[in-house]
Amino acid sequence: MNTVYFDSDANEAERRSGLYAGQLYVYSPTESGLELCKLAQDMCSEAFHPHFPPDAQHHLDVDQYVEILKTLKPKFIHHPECKRLIPKLLEELGCELEHTYFDVPRLRTACSGDYLSSGLAYAFKPHRDTWYSTPMAQLNWWLPVYPITSENSMAFHPNYWNKPVQNSSSLFNYQDWNVGGRKSAEKQVGKDTRVQSAALEPMKLEPQTRLVTKPGGVIAFSAAQMHSTVPNTSELTRFSIDFRTVDSRDTQTNDGAVNVDSECGGTTMMDYLRGSDLEHFPDSEIKRHEMLASVAQYPTPQHLVEAELADSEA
């Protein structure tokens, strides 16, 4: 059973444990969350001027829109304020920065209708982020930039938390993606032809959970959580920010969510920066996770081993 916790008082260790078990956490806007969204709003307003960014798709040709995103998205990703605001936001939400590593934030767009659903505005079908070479300890943090509704949000599919799905993750390697797939995003207009992990069997998307929070509010969930971009019928483009974290105490012990169906190669471990000083993981830890990926599965997390032993002794 999945539970949604709103403004939970759980400490950080309890929250990580809950997220690894499939729970969802939602937080009201914080000072740094609002600052991060304001930064994105200002950059979007400048890029799409004179149009209101969520409405700009109704005033621009697709090619014009793509040209704007080509400049806007990397500019946001690499803006120095992001590396200041994300650690501050994580600290506001109770994370211990000396153990918390984060990656650069992505500015996402989900256009209304069939205007643009590929490449730089890729509409994500049901997937787990763990199909994309992440550690099982990765947590995702998601913020809407402008007000959203159920009609342009994202959906979680709780029936698949512990249920494996036939998928193509065995064909995905993160290092290969960095060389080719990510760099060709701007060329994917109309139909996305890049090799991406996807379900290979029909999926029942109901029941689903859609969470609506205000700009600057945060939705936190495990990378193993099955989720998707909902068909946008709102007439407005959804702009959102997401970034990921891992806790070094969990990556060192192979703790995290259970891997039920991910078989990808490579690792994202080199992407994360420590919240306290922006340092990367040591090369030895990155190489260890590359080795774990090479055997197509992570060991059973230690807390699950201990729980199984306790059950057998009871």
C-alpha positions as CSV (number, residue, x, y, z in Angstrom):
1,M,0.0,0.0,0.0
2,N,1.3,3.5,-0.9
3,T,0.7,6.3,1.5
4,V,1.0,10.1,0.7
5,Y,2.5,12.1,3.5
6,F,1.9,15.9,3.5
7,D,4.4,18.1,5.4
8,S,5.6,15.1,7.3
9,D,7.5,15.5,10.6
10,A,9.4,12.3,9.9
11,N,13.2,12.7,10.3
12,E,15.4,12.3,7.3
13,A,16.3,8.6,8.0
14,E,12.6,7.7,8.5
15,R,11.7,9.5,5.3
16,R,14.3,7.7,3.2
17,S,13.1,4.4,4.6
18,G,9.5,5.3,3.7
19,L,10.5,6.4,0.2
20,Y,12.4,3.2,-0.4
21,A,9.2,1.4,0.6
22,G,7.1,3.2,-2.0
23,Q,5.6,6.0,0.1
24,L,5.2,9.6,-1.4
25,Y,6.1,12.8,0.4
26,V,4.7,16.2,-0.4
27,Y,5.9,19.5,1.1
28,S,4.5,23.0,1.0
29,P,6.5,25.7,-0.7
30,T,9.7,26.6,1.1
31,E,11.8,29.8,0.8
32,S,14.4,28.1,-1.4
33,G,11.8,26.2,-3.4
34,L,10.1,29.5,-4.2
35,E,13.5,31.1,-5.1
36,L,14.3,28.2,-7.5
37,C,10.9,28.5,-9.2
38,K,11.2,32.3,-9.4
39,L,14.6,31.8,-11.2
40,A,13.0,29.4,-13.7
41,Q,10.0,31.8,-14.2
42,D,12.3,34.7,-14.9
43,M,14.3,32.8,-17.4
44,C,11.2,31.4,-19.1
45,S,9.6,34.9,-19.3
46,E,12.8,36.3,-20.9
47,A,13.0,33.4,-23.4
48,F,9.4,33.4,-24.5
49,H,8.8,37.2,-24.3
50,P,6.3,38.6,-25.0
51,H,4.2,35.5,-24.5
52,F,3.2,34.0,-21.1
53,P,5.4,30.8,-21.1
54,P,2.6,28.2,-20.3
55,D,0.6,29.7,-23.2
56,A,3.5,30.3,-25.6
57,Q,2.9,27.1,-27.6
58,H,-0.3,28.6,-29.0
59,H,1.7,31.5,-30.5
60,L,4.8,29.9,-31.9
61,D,5.6,27.4,-34.6
62,V,7.1,24.1,-33.2
63,D,10.5,24.9,-34.8
64,Q,10.5,28.3,-33.0
65,Y,9.6,26.6,-29.8
66,V,12.3,24.0,-30.0
67,E,14.9,26.7,-30.8
68,I,13.9,28.5,-27.6
69,L,14.2,25.3,-25.5
70,K,17.6,24.5,-27.0
71,T,19.0,27.6,-25.3
72,L,16.7,27.9,-22.2
73,K,17.1,24.4,-20.8
74,P,20.9,24.1,-20.7
75,K,21.1,27.7,-19.5
76,F,18.9,26.8,-16.5
77,I,20.7,23.5,-15.8
78,H,24.1,25.3,-15.5
79,H,22.9,28.5,-13.8
80,P,25.2,29.0,-10.8
81,E,22.2,29.9,-8.6
82,C,20.9,26.3,-8.9
83,K,23.9,24.9,-7.1
84,R,23.3,27.4,-4.3
85,L,19.6,26.9,-4.0
86,I,19.3,23.1,-4.2
87,P,21.5,22.4,-1.1
88,K,19.6,25.2,0.7
89,L,16.2,23.6,-0.3
90,L,17.4,20.1,0.8
91,E,18.6,21.5,4.1
92,E,15.2,23.1,4.6
93,L,13.6,19.7,4.1
94,G,15.8,18.1,6.7
95,C,18.6,16.5,4.6
96,E,22.1,16.2,6.1
97,L,24.2,17.9,3.4
98,E,27.5,16.1,4.3
99,H,25.8,12.8,3.3
100,T,23.4,14.1,0.6
101,Y,24.5,14.2,-3.0
102,F,22.4,15.9,-5.7
103,D,22.5,16.2,-9.5
104,V,21.9,19.3,-11.6
105,P,18.2,20.2,-12.0
106,R,16.3,19.7,-15.2
107,L,13.7,22.2,-16.5
108,R,10.9,20.1,-18.0
109,T,8.1,21.1,-20.4
110,A,5.0,19.0,-21.1
111,C,3.0,20.7,-23.9
112,S,-0.7,20.6,-24.2
113,G,-2.2,18.3,-26.8
114,D,0.1,16.9,-29.5
115,Y,2.0,20.1,-30.1
116,L,5.4,18.7,-29.0
117,S,5.9,15.5,-27.1
118,S,9.3,14.4,-28.1
119,G,12.9,15.5,-27.8
120,L,13.2,18.6,-25.6
121,A,9.6,18.2,-24.5
122,Y,9.6,14.4,-24.2
123,A,6.4,13.0,-22.7
124,F,7.5,10.2,-20.4
125,K,5.5,7.0,-20.7
126,P,5.2,4.9,-17.5
127,H,8.7,4.1,-16.3
128,R,10.9,3.8,-13.3
129,D,14.0,6.0,-13.2
130,T,15.9,2.9,-12.1
131,W,15.5,1.8,-15.8
132,Y,18.0,4.6,-16.6
133,S,21.1,3.4,-14.6
134,T,20.4,5.1,-11.3
135,P,21.4,3.6,-7.9
136,M,18.5,2.0,-6.1
137,A,19.0,4.6,-3.4
138,Q,18.2,7.5,-5.7
139,L,15.3,9.8,-4.7
140,N,13.6,12.2,-7.0
141,W,12.4,15.8,-6.1
142,W,9.9,17.5,-8.3
143,L,8.5,21.1,-8.3
144,P,6.0,22.8,-10.6
145,V,7.3,26.1,-11.8
146,Y,3.8,27.6,-12.5
147,P,0.4,26.5,-11.1
148,I,-0.6,23.0,-12.3
149,T,-3.8,21.0,-12.3
150,S,-4.6,17.3,-12.4
151,E,-4.8,17.6,-16.2
152,N,-1.1,18.6,-16.7
153,S,0.5,16.9,-13.7
154,M,2.3,13.5,-13.5
155,A,0.9,10.2,-12.4
156,F,2.1,7.5,-10.1
157,H,1.1,3.9,-10.7
158,P,1.1,2.2,-7.3
159,N,0.1,-1.3,-8.5
160,Y,3.5,-1.7,-10.0
161,W,5.6,-0.8,-7.0
162,N,6.4,-4.5,-6.3
163,K,5.3,-5.9,-9.6
164,P,8.0,-6.4,-12.3
165,V,7.3,-5.2,-15.8
166,Q,8.9,-6.6,-19.0
167,N,11.0,-3.7,-20.2
168,S,13.9,-2.8,-22.5
169,S,16.2,-1.5,-19.8
170,S,18.8,-4.1,-20.7
171,L,19.4,-2.1,-23.9
172,F,20.1,1.1,-22.0
173,N,23.5,2.2,-20.8
174,Y,23.9,5.6,-19.2
175,Q,27.3,6.3,-20.6
176,D,26.2,5.5,-24.1
177,W,23.2,7.8,-23.5
178,N,25.4,10.7,-22.5
179,V,27.4,10.3,-25.7
180,G,24.5,10.1,-28.1
181,G,20.9,10.1,-26.8
182,R,20.9,13.2,-24.6
183,K,22.8,15.3,-27.2
184,S,20.4,14.5,-30.0
185,A,17.3,15.7,-28.0
186,E,16.9,18.9,-30.1
187,K,16.6,16.8,-33.3
188,Q,13.7,14.8,-32.0
189,V,10.7,16.7,-33.3
190,G,7.4,14.9,-34.1
191,K,8.7,11.4,-33.1
192,D,11.4,10.5,-30.6
193,T,13.7,7.8,-32.1
194,R,16.2,7.6,-29.4
195,V,16.7,4.3,-27.6
196,Q,15.1,4.7,-24.2
197,S,14.0,2.2,-21.6
198,A,10.3,1.4,-21.9
199,A,7.7,-1.2,-20.9
200,L,7.4,-4.1,-23.3
201,E,4.0,-5.2,-22.1
202,P,0.5,-3.6,-21.9
203,M,0.1,-1.8,-18.5
204,K,-2.9,-1.0,-16.5
205,L,-2.5,2.6,-15.5
206,E,-5.5,2.6,-13.1
207,P,-5.6,3.2,-10.2
208,Q,-3.2,6.1,-10.4
209,T,-2.2,8.9,-8.1
210,R,-1.8,12.5,-9.2
211,L,-0.4,15.1,-6.8
212,V,-1.0,18.8,-7.2
213,T,1.2,21.2,-5.3
214,K,1.9,24.9,-5.6
215,P,4.9,26.3,-7.3
216,G,7.8,25.9,-4.9
217,G,6.2,22.9,-3.3
218,V,8.0,19.6,-3.6
219,I,7.0,16.0,-4.3
220,A,9.6,13.4,-3.3
221,F,9.6,9.8,-4.5
222,S,11.8,6.9,-5.0
223,A,13.5,6.4,-8.4
224,A,11.9,2.9,-8.4
225,Q,8.4,4.4,-8.4
226,M,6.5,3.8,-11.6
227,H,5.3,7.2,-12.9
228,S,4.4,8.9,-16.1
229,T,3.6,12.3,-17.8
230,V,-0.2,12.5,-18.0
231,P,-1.8,13.5,-21.3
232,N,-1.9,17.3,-21.0
233,T,-5.5,18.4,-21.7
234,S,-5.2,21.7,-19.8
235,E,-4.4,23.9,-22.8
236,L,-1.3,25.1,-20.9
237,T,2.3,23.8,-21.0
238,R,3.5,22.4,-17.8
239,F,6.9,23.7,-16.7
240,S,8.5,21.7,-13.8
241,I,11.9,21.3,-12.2
242,D,13.3,18.0,-11.0
243,F,16.5,16.9,-9.5
244,R,17.8,13.7,-7.8
245,T,19.7,12.8,-4.6
246,V,21.4,9.9,-3.1
247,D,22.6,9.5,0.4
248,S,26.2,8.2,0.7
249,R,25.4,6.1,3.7
250,D,22.9,4.1,1.6
251,T,25.0,3.9,-1.6
252,Q,27.9,2.5,0.5
253,T,25.7,-0.3,1.8
254,N,23.7,-0.9,-1.3
255,D,20.5,0.2,0.5
256,G,17.5,1.6,-1.2
257,A,14.4,0.4,-3.0
258,V,14.2,-3.3,-4.1
259,N,15.2,-3.8,-7.7
260,V,12.3,-5.7,-9.2
261,D,13.0,-5.4,-13.0
262,S,15.9,-3.0,-13.9
263,E,18.7,-4.4,-16.0
264,C,20.4,-1.4,-17.4
265,G,24.2,-0.8,-17.7
266,G,26.3,2.0,-16.6
267,T,25.8,4.3,-13.6
268,T,24.8,7.9,-12.9
269,M,27.0,8.0,-9.8
270,M,29.4,10.5,-11.4
271,D,26.7,13.1,-11.7
272,Y,26.0,13.8,-8.1
273,L,27.5,16.6,-6.0
274,R,27.8,16.6,-2.2
275,G,25.5,19.2,-0.8
276,S,28.0,20.5,1.7
277,D,30.9,21.3,-0.7
278,L,29.8,20.2,-4.3
279,E,32.4,17.4,-4.3
280,H,31.8,14.3,-6.5
281,F,31.8,10.8,-5.2
282,P,35.2,9.1,-5.1
283,D,36.2,7.3,-8.2
284,S,36.3,4.0,-6.3
285,E,32.6,4.4,-5.4
286,I,31.7,5.2,-8.9
287,K,33.6,2.2,-10.3
288,R,31.9,-0.1,-7.7
289,H,28.5,0.9,-8.9
290,E,29.6,0.4,-12.5
291,M,30.5,-3.1,-11.5
292,L,27.1,-3.7,-9.8
293,A,25.4,-2.6,-13.0
294,S,27.5,-5.0,-15.0
295,V,25.8,-8.0,-13.2
296,A,22.4,-6.5,-14.1
297,Q,21.1,-6.3,-10.5
298,Y,21.9,-4.8,-7.1
299,P,22.4,-7.0,-4.1
300,T,19.5,-7.2,-1.7
301,P,19.6,-4.2,0.6
302,Q,21.0,-5.0,4.0
303,H,17.9,-4.0,6.0
304,L,15.9,-6.5,4.0
305,V,18.4,-9.2,4.7
306,E,18.2,-8.5,8.4
307,A,14.4,-8.4,8.3
308,E,14.3,-11.8,6.5
309,L,16.7,-13.3,9.1
310,A,14.6,-11.9,11.9
311,D,11.5,-13.4,10.4
312,S,13.2,-16.8,10.1
313,E,14.2,-16.8,13.7
314,A,10.8,-15.7,15.0
